[in-house]
Amino acid sequence: MAGPALFLGGEDAYVAFVRPELDPADPDVIRAAAEAGVDPAEFAGPGDTWAVLYETGDGEGDGFDLPGVRNTEPAGFAEQLRAELGASAGPFTVDGGAVLRLDARPAGPDAYAFTARLTPPGDDAAPVTVETGPLPVAALLTDLDAFLESLA
């Protein structure tokens, strides 16, 4: 999937912020363009809707859209996480607003594990907790820099 993305976790347990970019060669884009009677190239380019994707580690995964979220909000979250990783030697929390809280705790030398508490929008949505394994700080900082650069 093209477009800005911030991935926290491993293959089995993760949280990702994504803003998909539409590819005019994607079969779903071609089908939607045909239904709308336009060229697929008109749909191509950056999407304007951010989404949260997650996998809980027990085979359960899903995602939800974040309508109305602007680039500044995911960027602010990433900047806050980057600052904490660079300055903190102990546990910390990054508040991502109404849908996300990220609790970080040291997990060995130069690594952190995270507990992401997700609250999908909607009255009937159940909160979700995702626990990641240890993630190396150096790799996290590199990923955060790349994510922030993709938003610039």
Secondary structure, DSSP 8 states (H G I E B T S, - for coil): -BS-EEEEE-SSEEEEEE--EE-TTSHHHHHHHHHHTS-GGGT-EE-S-EEEEEEESSS-EEEEEETT--THHHHHHHHHHHHHHHH-SS-EEEE-GGGEEEEEEE-STTEEEEEEEE--SSTT---EEEE---EEHHHHHHHHHHHHHHH-
